[in-house]
Amino acid sequence: MALNFDEFQKVVESAQQADAVKADLKRALKKVTSALDALQGALGDMENVLADDYVATPKERKPRQLRAPKAENAGDASSVTGKKPGRPKKSAE
């Protein structure tokens, strides 16, 4: 009995391709299952909202936080004179 390695290699390659296809199908099935679960949860929420005895819960707002006062620069000349910092303007002489 003679072994034909070319045919054996083709069988192995087709088995590897089938395993890859099976893995892709498993991933797709997991994605579809999670999407269906999310859809089922959303439908449950909609049933609750559309129920006759539904009462919306009031939203809680955070209390407003006051801003910290700006720190004053003690030795800065620009705060005394009111001039903006930067390059001085060129004067035409």
Long-range contacts (C-beta under 8 A, 24 or more apart in sequence): none
